[in-house]
Amino acid sequence: MALLRHTTGEIKERKALTVNPAKTCQPIGAMYAALGVHNCFPHSHGSQGCCAYHRSTLTRHYKEPIVAGTSSFTEGSSVFGGQSNLITAIDNIFTLYDPEIIAVHTTCLSETIGDDLMQISQKAKDDGKVPEGKVLIYASTPSYVGTHITGYSNMVKGILKGFAAKTGTPNGKLNIIPGFCEPSDMAEVRRLCAMMGIDIIMVPDTNGVVNGPLTGKYEMFPKGGATREEIASMGDSMGTVGLGRWATTDGVNFLDAEFKVPGTILGMPIGLQATDRFIETLHKLTGKPVPEAITFERGQMVDIISDYDQYLYGKKVALAGDPDQLLPLVELIVTLGMIPAYVVSGTAGKYFDDRMAELTKDVPYDCKYKCGPLADMYLLHQWIKNDPVDLLIGNTYLKYIARDEDIPLLRHGFPILDRMGHQYFPTFGYTGGMRLLEKILAAIMDRQDRDAPETRFELQM
Ligand code: SF4
């Protein structure tokens, strides 16, 4: 905190150093995706420290015990390779915990050594360490490249490669691959599809796994998650919709290439237009009409926007997070007449720059945005030092800048370590959009009330 006070507005060109990254490590995304498969035990092939970090970050975000194994690398495995540790771990996990599936992801160390998960998995099977009917799936997730979003995407593809198949008999269902989002958002996608009468297979689906009820009884494998049978029939579906370009393109393209299941990649349905595009796509792909109940929810959101945009118009916002979340959020911010002044995403991609240019082209401000390893919260802070904003939107790590600069913070994205609600209440869809609007408005108006002189301190807006 004290160090942040030394952040200056003098921005120097950096070639390599990242300070306060707007991202986290690949295996965290892989572990989260694996939790969205029923009866699946994630396993981190690396040191205990890596696994402790992945598990604790997910545990602190979801406030649930996150189960995962580790290959527990020592000096020996670091030099000679982790095959023996992984085969022992596979044997122990199936013997002690009896999952249906083990989802192995690599780490920086095992990737640097050059451990080959395909070869080790085959050896584990040949050695009789994988019981009849049980499955190993795996994904390569070296964290010196990419981010938690890359890791999520890689494990999604690993899940599909492990199970998805085609019988040739259409199942009449639509595949949905949600990006790295909250379980509450996945539940909202399911609710909207059910309202339209669309039968879906959603992979991964962490609803009920990382946001389950307190029952007084510990369950290592909760009821939620996509089942193996569901995933196995994805090759027979009428199409696949990916929600988030960065996290789902590989999975969508895999199903298209392997099983000729046509894919559509959309942004996450956050905000009015992004949700419109999602609902329209569902309608076009399935032919199902949009029910009155969904039109009603949309109308409520439009009503809120028209009632309150006068209080939000012209307010400047700085955002940090994942591109799949940021782009629709920025679209919503612009819709509200607010200014997305500064946006950073640790996850890189040319589409981010292109889309940001498109979204901000009519905004009356020289908006700054950047993606990739050097697009960090330090840079965001420097931009803010030069010209402050009215609101911050991003994960818990932004609270230091919020405190240092005395700017309200709306927590959104991953990880959120010091608040609750994200697991249970969606920001997807029209009702989720209404919740976002409520939070944005509350942050702006609370600050206005705090700073208002006695003569302008009004009871009613
Ligand atoms: S960045 Fe690499 S070394 Fe660090 S926790 Fe992630 S996988 Fe492990």
Boltz pocket constraint, residues with backbone or C-beta under 6 A from the ligand:
constraints:
  - pocket:
      binder: B
      contacts: [[A, 25], [A, 26], [A, 27], [A, 46], [A, 49], [A, 50], [A, 51], [A, 53], [A, 54], [A, 106], [A, 107], [A, 108], [A, 109], [A, 141], [A, 143], [A, 144]]
      max_distance: 6.0
